[in-house]
Amino acid sequence: MTEIYLIRHTQAEGNRYRIMQGHWDGDVTALGLEQIELLAERFRAVPVDAVYSSDLYRARLTAGAITRRKNLPLRTDTRLREINVGPWETRFFGNVFHDDPERAELFLHDPERFTLPGAETYAEVGQRAYAALTDIVAANPGRTVAVVSHGVTVRCLMSRITGISLKDTAALPICGNTAVTHLLWDGAAFTVDYYNDTSHLDAIGGSRWGRARDVRHVPLDPVKERDFYEQCYADAWRGVHGNLEGFTAGTYSEAAAAHVRADPDSVLRMLVGEESIGLVDMDTRRGRMAGYGWLSLIYLRPEYRRQGYGIQVLARVYRHYQELGRRSLRLNVAESNTAARAFYEKEGFRLLRKEGDGLLLLEKSLRGRRDG
């Protein structure tokens, strides 16, 4: 009998930022690193003879929870990768679901009918991943192996093994990050001992999913939409200073217009459904020669704060500057704004220096990975 521990990767940027990550090889999050340590503890006393993984970073790093403690080599296989979503790769969920609702509905709720030019079908994912899994057990008769893969890929494997339709999300939900599924292979067929177990994460509240709905963004014209821009900036100013003393609306909207002239994607309106919830304003000229990106304004309406929307908004800034090749992101925050400072600290920003008017200059690296 061969034992297989089938594991979904840890929380990655795409999970937290609500990005279609597919084959995109992004980083893992701070929570993801915690999850890896707890996964390692779970497997401390479990005998494992071999470890296999998708070649994508988030899976390889997760596999390290087992390989580094047991001094085992990691074998990677591209057939264990996540589904390739073609033109949807690195796009935000909110924009995909708004712009292509019919296919997005199939992707989520009727996977067997999902097709998208340039993307894989679920059947193709299941076929390649099942071939990889059968090759793994054939190479490891009577041994115990760990296999690290991805959410959709694990579901496709389990659908093939159990015969449960991918439409049945109640019986076959997508696994949580670092969830463990235990399979047995008798030389002819797989049986399922348990599926989607995240009990090792109980100490940090399980495999967390945010409450926020998916945010989408559209370009904002600070000239045509001046009133909206200035209202957002005024509310942000008032939140920091307690009043509008010293606030000159035209100065900021004119600066934003200059940002858009230099980069049409630098000022974005954020929406949930059809409701505007905030905006971001990036001055992509500033810091270009030094290799950093500058965030002039991030604003979220009060009723959308502390619910998981802020990170989706800020993720647009991360991705834009990553695509421009910037090494880091800088911004100013008021020293007195303890809530904002706590948010940025949690996001990995560090203090560079104190500036005038009670402002702090913060910076976050956009190149967090140590592994290419």
Number of C-alpha atoms within 10 A of each C-alpha: 13 17 23 27 20 26 29 29 31 30 26 24 19 22 17 19 25 21 25 22 23 22 17 16 17 18 21 23 20 14 15 24 17 15 27 23 16 21 25 22 15 15 15 14 9 12 11 19 16 20 22 24 30 23 21 24 20 25 29 22 22 28 30 22 21 26 21 12 12 18 9 14 14 18 14 19 18 15 21 28 25 23 23 19 22 15 13 19 16 19 18 22 21 20 18 19 17 16 12 11 12 11 18 19 13 15 20 12 15 16 20 14 13 19 16 14 9 11 17 16 20 21 16 13 23 24 16 17 24 21 14 17 19 16 11 19 21 13 10 17 15 15 15 19 21 23 26 29 31 28 21 22 24 26 23 27 22 23 17 17 16 12 9 15 17 23 18 12 14 8 10 18 15 19 22 21 27 30 26 25 22 17 19 17 18 13 13 6 9 18 13 14 11 11 18 20 18 19 15 21 21 10 9 12 9 16 21 13 11 12 9 15 15 22 23 25 20 13 15 24 21 23 14 10 11 19 13 18 25 18 12 21 22 18 18 19 16 14 13 16 15 10 12 15 9 8 14 12 16 11 10 19 21 14 15 25 21 17 22 23 12 13 14 14 17 26 27 24 20 25 19 18 13 9 8 16 21 24 25 24 25 24 21 22 14 16 15 15 9 10 14 24 30 22 21 20 19 20 21 19 14 12 8 14 14 12 12 17 23 20 18 22 25 17 19 21 23 21 17 16 23 17 9 14 15 23 17 21 21 20 19 19 19 17 16 13 14 11 10 14 20 11 14 19 15 11 14 14 20 17 15 12 10 15 13 6 8 12 16 20 17 20 22 22 16 19 13 14 11 6 8 6
